Amino acid sequence: MSDSDRSRNGKHIHVVAGVIVDARDRILLARRTEGRDLAGLWEFPGGKVDPGETPEAALVRELREELGIEARVGTPVIAVPQQYPHKRLRLDVRRIDAWTGTVKGLDGQALVWVPSHKLASYAMPDADRPVVAALQDPDRYLITPEPGEDAARWLAALRAALDAGVRRVQLRAPAFAVGDPGRWRTLVERALAHVRDTGAEALINDDVAMAEAFGIGVHLRAPRLRTLSSRPLPKTQLVIASCHDLEELRLAQSIGCDAAVLGPVLPTASHPGAPGIGWERFVELREQVALPIYALGGMAVGDVALARSHGAQGIAAIRGLWPG
Ligand SMILES: Nc1nc2c([nH]c(=O)n2[C@@H]2O[C@H](COP(=O)(O)OP(=O)(O)OP(=O)(O)O)[C@@H](O)[C@H]2O)c(=O)[nH]1
């Protein structure tokens, strides 16, 4: 255990919260009342799971007690492990499929219905930042492989991945980019036509100048992250960082990155023999920052739900998301 990990402490509590959406597609937030921990912050309605209670039963009970509704609990959104100064939390967030009754703040709490894209403008506890990202942002982050000699085939595979629903892609080809920068630039331009056409988001690997030139995001390699004291691009362009330990995650958070990629979680085909950090360690690191984090290393499409259950935004992968 490193020095910075020694602050992990406090009682462990399991909290369930619901994403309640109205007919106008707005999400319900409740304001924590005075005198409670984190008073004044906005949260998803819910509360602690009692001993012996299932999470579903706890959520139905909490929503009945706090809002006066009878809810039907739906699918999991994300379960966020979070370390607070005096407690460790697992915030288990579920969609509410349907409810009866009229929503009222029965504990005197203020309530507000918020369009999804405005959630981030409400002050919320740290554990809720990954929840908001899970509701809004892509759960799969594709990292491209090297194009090799067949650029047309690479573009066709990229298009197939986008058509299969990938909405966030890192254009990465370090050997190709160094070998023939002019050709790489042309290929990026052609790739961006597909990205824009499908309404996806693109980031370029490590090259801030190229991100500026194309008006896209940048994916920071860890050595570059370590040289930065502020976000290298405005809020309108994504900044995601590769992280391998707590120090890098904290730095990514402090410079205002939108998300991080942490791994390898499991051993990968590209680094056979190198052990992954495992899901347990992923959780230990996840809970010490408020950043959305993609799990990298040995991930495939079918692992998104598993990743979400460990507090990840989703998966980042080359092979696992690249067709063919
Ligand atoms: N319901 C809910 N709780 C959340 C969210 N985010 C988050 O950090 N929490 C934390 O989860 C715990 C919820 O427990 P609770 O609602 O029963 O809180 P409480 O005031 O009775 O207990 P506490 O103040 O002693 O912790 C609180 O510590 C709260 O700060 C959220 O979005 N919804």
PDBQT file of the ligand as one rigid body, heavy atoms in Angstrom, charges set to zero:
ROOT
HETATM    1  N1  LIG A 401     -29.022   9.177  -1.956  1.00  0.00    +0.000 N 
HETATM    2  C1  LIG A 401     -27.844   9.539  -2.405  1.00  0.00    +0.000 A 
HETATM    3  N2  LIG A 401     -26.772   9.525  -1.562  1.00  0.00    +0.000 NA
HETATM    4  C2  LIG A 401     -25.583   9.909  -2.056  1.00  0.00    +0.000 A 
HETATM    5  C3  LIG A 401     -25.438  10.324  -3.411  1.00  0.00    +0.000 A 
HETATM    6  N3  LIG A 401     -24.131  10.652  -3.609  1.00  0.00    +0.000 N 
HETATM    7  C4  LIG A 401     -23.484  10.469  -2.444  1.00  0.00    +0.000 A 
HETATM    8  O1  LIG A 401     -22.292  10.669  -2.248  1.00  0.00    +0.000 OA
HETATM    9  N4  LIG A 401     -24.368  10.025  -1.481  1.00  0.00    +0.000 N 
HETATM   10  C5  LIG A 401     -23.991   9.719  -0.095  1.00  0.00    +0.000 C 
HETATM   11  O2  LIG A 401     -24.589   8.502   0.307  1.00  0.00    +0.000 OA
HETATM   12  C6  LIG A 401     -25.056   8.573   1.652  1.00  0.00    +0.000 C 
HETATM   13  C7  LIG A 401     -26.558   8.398   1.605  1.00  0.00    +0.000 C 
HETATM   14  O3  LIG A 401     -27.037   8.071   2.800  1.00  0.00    +0.000 OA
HETATM   15  P1  LIG A 401     -28.358   8.774   3.397  1.00  0.00    +0.000 P 
HETATM   16  O4  LIG A 401     -29.072   9.590   2.390  1.00  0.00    +0.000 OA
HETATM   17  O5  LIG A 401     -29.074   7.716   4.121  1.00  0.00    +0.000 OA
HETATM   18  O6  LIG A 401     -27.655   9.821   4.260  1.00  0.00    +0.000 OA
HETATM   19  P2  LIG A 401     -27.880  10.340   5.699  1.00  0.00    +0.000 P 
HETATM   20  O7  LIG A 401     -27.862  11.783   5.620  1.00  0.00    +0.000 OA
HETATM   21  O8  LIG A 401     -29.026   9.645   6.349  1.00  0.00    +0.000 OA
HETATM   22  O9  LIG A 401     -26.589   9.818   6.355  1.00  0.00    +0.000 OA
HETATM   23  P3  LIG A 401     -25.263  10.529   6.655  1.00  0.00    +0.000 P 
HETATM   24  O10 LIG A 401     -25.469  12.002   6.478  1.00  0.00    +0.000 OA
HETATM   25  O11 LIG A 401     -25.016  10.121   8.054  1.00  0.00    +0.000 OA
HETATM   26  O12 LIG A 401     -24.295   9.940   5.689  1.00  0.00    +0.000 OA
HETATM   27  C8  LIG A 401     -24.681   9.917   2.160  1.00  0.00    +0.000 C 
HETATM   28  O13 LIG A 401     -23.437   9.837   2.790  1.00  0.00    +0.000 OA
HETATM   29  C9  LIG A 401     -24.563  10.738   0.868  1.00  0.00    +0.000 C 
HETATM   30  O14 LIG A 401     -23.707  11.803   0.999  1.00  0.00    +0.000 OA
HETATM   31  C10 LIG A 401     -26.578  10.322  -4.259  1.00  0.00    +0.000 A 
HETATM   32  O15 LIG A 401     -26.540  10.681  -5.449  1.00  0.00    +0.000 OA
HETATM   33  N5  LIG A 401     -27.743   9.928  -3.710  1.00  0.00    +0.000 N 
ENDROOT
TORSDOF 0
